Amino acid sequence: MKRIAFIVLLLMFAGGISHLAWSQDKPEDSDNGIWIKKYSIKGIDKKFYYTADTVSQLCFSIVRIGTGAGYTQIECSALKKRPEWKNIIVWE
């Protein structure tokens, strides 16, 4: 499971999909089944993203601070509660 999570994270950043997540209203597809959306948090100077991999059926939250990043796998069923993810996370 950790290997899959690492591969997903590697694809996200090495594959260059982080540039898709500026401030769009809906999650964007990277053309390989990985969807990503940036969220703003008032008063906090960090970049916060949710991402869903529709192939491996895994979901993550990602926080980028400067040149560093941290990620946590989250339940896709919880992310699906956000309306913009409802039509993307169809396996839950």
C-alpha positions in Angstrom: 0.0 0.0 0.0 2.8 2.4 0.8 4.4 1.6 -2.5 1.2 2.5 -4.4 0.9 5.8 -2.4 4.5 6.6 -3.2 4.0 5.9 -6.9 0.8 8.1 -7.0 2.6 11.0 -5.3 5.6 10.6 -7.6 3.3 10.6 -10.7 1.6 13.7 -9.4 4.7 15.8 -9.0 7.1 14.2 -11.6 4.3 14.0 -14.1 3.7 17.7 -13.7 0.1 17.8 -12.8 0.7 20.2 -9.9 0.5 23.0 -12.4 -3.2 22.1 -13.1 -4.2 23.0 -9.5 -4.1 26.8 -9.4 -7.6 27.9 -8.5 -10.1 26.1 -10.7 -13.7 25.6 -9.5 -13.7 21.8 -10.3 -11.1 19.1 -10.0 -9.0 18.7 -13.2 -8.0 15.4 -14.8 -4.3 14.9 -15.7 -5.3 12.5 -18.5 -4.1 9.5 -16.6 -6.9 9.1 -14.1 -5.5 11.3 -11.4 -7.7 14.3 -10.5 -6.6 17.2 -8.4 -8.0 20.4 -7.0 -6.4 23.2 -5.0 -8.2 24.7 -2.0 -7.5 28.0 -0.3 -7.5 28.4 3.5 -7.9 32.0 4.6 -5.0 33.3 6.7 -2.7 30.3 5.9 0.0 30.7 3.4 0.1 27.0 2.3 -1.1 25.2 -0.8 -3.7 22.6 0.0 -4.9 20.0 -2.5 -7.2 17.0 -2.7 -6.4 14.3 -5.2 -8.2 11.2 -6.4 -6.7 8.4 -8.5 -9.5 6.7 -10.3 -7.3 3.8 -11.5 -6.0 2.7 -8.1 -9.0 4.1 -6.3 -7.0 6.0 -3.7 -7.5 9.6 -2.4 -5.0 11.9 -0.7 -4.8 15.3 0.9 -1.6 17.2 0.1 -0.1 20.3 1.8 2.8 22.1 0.1 4.9 24.5 2.1 7.7 26.2 0.2 9.6 23.5 -1.5 8.4 20.8 0.8 5.2 18.7 0.7 3.3 16.3 2.9 0.5 13.9 2.0 -1.9 11.7 3.8 -4.1 9.1 2.3 -7.8 9.8 3.1 -11.0 7.8 2.7 -12.5 8.4 -0.7 -15.9 8.2 0.8 -15.1 11.3 2.9 -13.8 13.2 -0.1 -16.9 12.2 -2.1 -19.0 14.2 0.4 -17.7 17.4 -1.3 -20.0 18.1 -4.2 -17.2 18.7 -6.8 -15.9 15.1 -6.2 -19.2 13.3 -6.4 -19.1 12.5 -10.1 -15.4 11.6 -10.0 -15.3 9.1 -7.1 -17.8 6.6 -8.4 -16.5 3.4 -6.8 -17.6 4.3 -3.3 
